């Protein structure tokens, strides 16, 4: 995948230099000399992946263009690397405040700019994608161009991408910039040798997992020991056949199972903030550190340093002790007081060995203390040590966080599992209870009725066959036996119905309540053809409800109204609706026996009867059943009455509320 | 395959047997009524096996009145086996049961029952049902294959 990088700089030299570097790294550079050109390029090429932006441009301010890019929806998330004069601290702060992702000072190192650009793009990509997007890249480090090229050719023929370095130092930088999948390093090199490279890699959290193959020289005694001691995964004698080297290498890759680390690399470009009021010293320091591959940010005072730190993260701070303004100690104290900055290593610099200053400096939180000199070796070593310390701390923190996180996840998973298990057990128990209840009511309906049939049947047989031989009293008793048996049968049926309805699922559909009520009324008339009852049913009553359950409801409510008007002359039964707020309330009204409102509370409880069974026979289960039906539909039910003045039952059937299971 | 006027009553409750016979008598149903008290015996009778091995297997009942709750082999199973056998496939079966559980009614019809009668507690109703049964299956209904 070729990435496009837009380079905006008025200097032709800079443009050409960067274009060459980016092209070599596999990018497609797009060059602009002014803001106007850059605007056109951005409008014309929507697939730009990254912008390198100078601040001082002939037709305006680079920060202005930056603002335009950040405010336009299409380009809001575009990675932007500002490139401008190192000494111009204000521009750096402005750029970063406006939302630049990074800032590199001029004079710059083209390789470094490319490395930062890669890093920015890598951060944008999800980790998986960045692994997939890259081919397997092998880094070869060898000081001999002949063997370097020989290895490169052989590896490329085997399908690898190869990058090469001529020295250990260069190799380390490439390793952190490119994150190769494996490394082949020559054991014998001037400067840092192969074992040294591997040792350095093993110290770096992000690169320590990199599989390393060390090429050893045969004449050297104990080379293998050195190689393994340094942490090489495999070694091979340099004069071996190329096929042997490749085979050994492939075997190592197979066993290593490498994955580029997520941790930012110790050797990846590190940024150092150098704070000193002496421009001369700053320049010398910056130049020395830049040669080491560091990005150096400058600040001329403690105030400027703090302002800079607000917009730019750095990996290490070098702070002059004696400066005008708030001075080194106070700056250090303020930095160490900030929760986001206190972990950044801070090294105090002073012109003189001053025991008191040293103690005070360290007392304010500085991590180290170095005497200023133009020999930067000691400083470099201290910086390296401080960064390594921070890297270890960061890594420890990350491991601790990961551990905590995985513990938390395990606890959550455990809790979820337990909850699911408990729920499953409950559901299972409920199902079991339901099955038990069903089996019970099935037995009841079969077995409890059978003896009643015998009682009723043989009583009837006695009346039929021997009725003329029995006196009135005996016949009366037989009739009572039969009535009791039938009453018990009715009780059993009503109880079973109540229990069935309590367990019933509600299957809603469009129900024509008017028609259903007419059917029920017609059946009542047929059962009692001698009764004259004026039945009034409102027309066009439509509900969304379970038709079977509604049938049970109407059977009971209209049946009750019918029954309790048995002793009323001019009996009247009515089904209608009325509106109450937003609800439609259904009303079943009669002018029958009515009831005392004092007892309204028990009306809907099973087996509660408000009338003498001799006057109005019944099981006392009907209204309880009706209430369950209404309940199942999410509705309400209540009643009003007056002894001798009729009863009215009100209920609602909300349109679509989910039924209770 | 011959049919005679036999009614096969499959019923384990002696009281129900007595009351059913009484209801038929009072309804003037004069057919011979063979009573068996469990599912196994019902099948033995129908296929002339086991305790009914000596029977003329060609004589098949006009109608079977089948209780669902039976010892050994249940009524639904008896019905299933009857419907699976060529000899008994077309004999009308009236299911008699105490319950009016919907699933009993549905499974009975699913398995090929011709009618479903709930035994009422009220004897008068029962006699009525028996009378209707007799009228329908023994008089009105032309048995298949005749």
Interface residues (C-beta under 8 A of the other chain):
Chain A: X442 X445 X446 X447 X449 X450 X451 X452 X453 X454 X456 X457 X458 X459 X460 X461 X464 X482 X485 X486 X489
Chain B: X13 X15 X16 X18 X19 X22 X26 X69 X97 X98 X99 X100 X101 X119 X120 X121 X122 X123 X124 X126
